[in-house]
Amino acid sequence: FVIEFEPSHPLFGYLKEVNYQENRPEPAKVGDFQFLQIKDALWQNEHEYRLIKVRRDLDEGKRSDGKHLRFLPLPSEAVKAVFFGCQMLPEVRTQMVRDLGARKIQKFVMQPHTSKYTVLEVPFDEWKPPAPDFDALIRQDLTMRPPL
């Protein structure tokens, strides 16, 4: 799945553009976090941004496996849309839709185009699950036939 964020949300005022360079970064002094904005030039086609916060400014919480971590809450207003992959397991998609609940977040299912090498984003409320795989039906039919 892919999440599309609402760029005007205040949370994203903290975004820092990544700088791409050939040499490994070194912090200039204690407390200098600019090196966190540097990545190898090999990745420059990503045009990445990073949200960098000081650890003490993060909330503390416990993950479902019991591990204690620090995190930055993601308000639902900061999420514009969720795109479910075309090969996503139906039960995972169903659980995610349930978890999103009545939040005002657009939901789309990615669907393979019928004649082009691309995918289409179909609004979740308009999407219909595909019919069973035709090739699988043919294979099943062939295995159920008695030998000649």
Secondary structure, DSSP 8 states (H G I E B T S, - for coil): -EEEE-TTSGGGGGEEE-EEESS----SSTT--GGGGEEEGGGGGG--EEE---GGGSEEEE-TTS-EEEE----GGGEEEEEE-TT--HHHHHHHHHHHTT-S-EEEEEEE-SSSSSEEEEEGGG-------HHHHHHHHHHHS---
